[in-house]
Amino acid sequence: MSVVDAAQWHAVLDRIEDRRRPPEPTRRGRGYACADADPAVQEYLERRERDEEIKRRTGQIYPDETYEDYEERMRERAFQQQASDDWLYEDYDEPEDEAQRQARAAEQAASEPS
């Protein structure tokens, strides 16, 4: 392999390595950086706006209600649902098998005065 060929191969390898390397973070100036300019924030705000519009058109958000009021109402509903489901598991005892029943009967018999 000649020196020219080796230099070309090294140039190709350098380009490949540069593509694998993550991009450098952007440098911000000394001034105030507004988070709303971030693409992820913009995407979130647009998604939220579309979601609110859909919920208003389908009647899930009341006409005099804000989106924040709707979210709070949904949180309260979820909390109430969870609280109402909790009673199902409060006093639940595993069914006894025959060995447990006999052991309990033996303990009661032993604790009773003769």
C-alpha positions as a Markdown table, in Angstrom:
| # | Residue | x | y | z |
|---|---|---|---|---|
| 1 | Met | 0.0 | 0.0 | 0.0 |
| 2 | Ser | 1.4 | 3.3 | -1.0 |
| 3 | Val | 1.6 | 6.4 | 1.2 |
| 4 | Val | -1.1 | 8.1 | -0.8 |
| 5 | Asp | -3.5 | 5.1 | -0.3 |
| 6 | Ala | -2.8 | 5.0 | 3.4 |
| 7 | Ala | -3.5 | 8.7 | 3.7 |
| 8 | Gln | -6.8 | 8.3 | 1.9 |
| 9 | Trp | -7.8 | 5.4 | 4.2 |
| 10 | His | -6.9 | 7.4 | 7.3 |
| 11 | Ala | -9.0 | 10.3 | 6.0 |
| 12 | Val | -12.0 | 7.9 | 5.5 |
| 13 | Leu | -11.5 | 6.4 | 9.0 |
| 14 | Asp | -11.4 | 9.9 | 10.5 |
| 15 | Arg | -14.7 | 10.8 | 8.9 |
| 16 | Ile | -16.3 | 7.6 | 10.2 |
| 17 | Glu | -15.0 | 8.3 | 13.7 |
| 18 | Asp | -16.3 | 11.8 | 13.5 |
| 19 | Arg | -19.8 | 10.5 | 12.6 |
| 20 | Arg | -19.8 | 8.2 | 15.6 |
| 21 | Arg | -18.8 | 10.9 | 18.1 |
| 22 | Pro | -21.8 | 12.7 | 19.6 |
| 23 | Pro | -22.2 | 16.3 | 18.6 |
| 24 | Glu | -20.6 | 19.0 | 20.9 |
| 25 | Pro | -23.2 | 20.7 | 23.1 |
| 26 | Thr | -24.0 | 24.1 | 21.9 |
| 27 | Arg | -22.3 | 27.0 | 23.7 |
| 28 | Arg | -24.7 | 29.5 | 25.2 |
| 29 | Gly | -23.9 | 33.1 | 25.5 |
| 30 | Arg | -23.7 | 34.9 | 28.8 |
| 31 | Gly | -27.2 | 36.2 | 28.5 |
| 32 | Tyr | -30.4 | 34.6 | 29.7 |
| 33 | Ala | -31.2 | 31.4 | 27.9 |
| 34 | Cys | -34.9 | 30.8 | 27.4 |
| 35 | Ala | -36.0 | 27.2 | 27.9 |
| 36 | Asp | -38.9 | 27.7 | 25.6 |
| 37 | Ala | -36.5 | 27.8 | 22.7 |
| 38 | Asp | -35.5 | 24.2 | 23.3 |
| 39 | Pro | -37.0 | 21.9 | 20.7 |
| 40 | Ala | -38.1 | 19.3 | 23.3 |
| 41 | Val | -40.0 | 22.0 | 25.2 |
| 42 | Gln | -41.6 | 23.2 | 22.0 |
| 43 | Glu | -42.7 | 19.7 | 21.1 |
| 44 | Tyr | -44.2 | 19.2 | 24.6 |
| 45 | Leu | -46.1 | 22.4 | 24.4 |
| 46 | Glu | -47.5 | 21.6 | 20.9 |
| 47 | Arg | -48.5 | 18.1 | 22.1 |
| 48 | Arg | -50.2 | 19.5 | 25.1 |
| 49 | Glu | -52.0 | 22.1 | 23.0 |
| 50 | Arg | -53.2 | 19.3 | 20.6 |
| 51 | Asp | -54.3 | 17.2 | 23.6 |
| 52 | Glu | -56.3 | 20.1 | 25.1 |
| 53 | Glu | -58.0 | 20.8 | 21.8 |
| 54 | Ile | -59.0 | 17.1 | 21.4 |
| 55 | Lys | -60.3 | 17.0 | 24.9 |
| 56 | Arg | -62.3 | 20.2 | 24.5 |
| 57 | Arg | -63.9 | 18.9 | 21.2 |
| 58 | Thr | -64.8 | 15.6 | 22.8 |
| 59 | Gly | -66.3 | 17.2 | 25.9 |
| 60 | Gln | -63.8 | 15.9 | 28.4 |
| 61 | Ile | -62.8 | 19.4 | 29.4 |
| 62 | Tyr | -65.7 | 21.6 | 30.5 |
| 63 | Pro | -66.2 | 24.9 | 28.7 |
| 64 | Asp | -65.4 | 27.0 | 31.8 |
| 65 | Glu | -62.4 | 24.7 | 32.8 |
| 66 | Thr | -58.7 | 25.2 | 32.1 |
| 67 | Tyr | -56.4 | 22.3 | 31.1 |
| 68 | Glu | -54.8 | 22.5 | 34.6 |
| 69 | Asp | -58.3 | 22.2 | 36.2 |
| 70 | Tyr | -58.9 | 19.1 | 34.0 |
| 71 | Glu | -55.6 | 17.5 | 35.1 |
| 72 | Glu | -56.4 | 18.2 | 38.8 |
| 73 | Arg | -59.8 | 16.6 | 38.3 |
| 74 | Met | -58.3 | 13.5 | 36.7 |
| 75 | Arg | -55.7 | 13.2 | 39.6 |
| 76 | Glu | -58.5 | 13.4 | 42.2 |
| 77 | Arg | -60.5 | 10.8 | 40.3 |
| 78 | Ala | -57.5 | 8.5 | 40.1 |
| 79 | Phe | -56.9 | 9.0 | 43.9 |
| 80 | Gln | -60.5 | 8.2 | 44.7 |
| 81 | Gln | -60.5 | 5.1 | 42.5 |
| 82 | Gln | -57.3 | 3.9 | 44.2 |
| 83 | Ala | -58.8 | 4.5 | 47.6 |
| 84 | Ser | -62.0 | 2.7 | 46.7 |
| 85 | Asp | -59.9 | -0.3 | 45.4 |
| 86 | Asp | -57.9 | -0.5 | 48.6 |
| 87 | Trp | -60.8 | -1.8 | 50.6 |
| 88 | Leu | -60.7 | -5.0 | 48.4 |
| 89 | Tyr | -57.4 | -5.9 | 49.9 |
| 90 | Glu | -57.6 | -4.6 | 53.5 |
| 91 | Asp | -59.0 | -7.7 | 55.3 |
| 92 | Tyr | -58.1 | -10.4 | 52.8 |
| 93 | Asp | -56.8 | -13.5 | 54.4 |
| 94 | Glu | -55.3 | -16.4 | 52.5 |
| 95 | Pro | -57.6 | -19.4 | 52.6 |
| 96 | Glu | -56.3 | -22.0 | 55.1 |
| 97 | Asp | -55.3 | -25.4 | 54.0 |
| 98 | Glu | -56.0 | -28.5 | 56.1 |
| 99 | Ala | -52.6 | -28.5 | 57.9 |
| 100 | Gln | -53.1 | -24.8 | 59.0 |
| 101 | Arg | -56.6 | -25.6 | 60.2 |
| 102 | Gln | -55.4 | -28.5 | 62.3 |
| 103 | Ala | -52.5 | -26.5 | 63.8 |
| 104 | Arg | -55.0 | -23.7 | 64.7 |
| 105 | Ala | -57.4 | -26.1 | 66.3 |
| 106 | Ala | -54.5 | -27.7 | 68.3 |
| 107 | Glu | -53.4 | -24.2 | 69.5 |
| 108 | Gln | -56.9 | -23.4 | 70.6 |
| 109 | Ala | -57.2 | -26.8 | 72.4 |
| 110 | Ala | -53.9 | -26.3 | 74.2 |
| 111 | Ser | -54.8 | -22.8 | 75.3 |
| 112 | Glu | -58.2 | -23.8 | 76.8 |
| 113 | Pro | -58.2 | -24.7 | 80.5 |
| 114 | Ser | -59.0 | -28.3 | 81.2 |
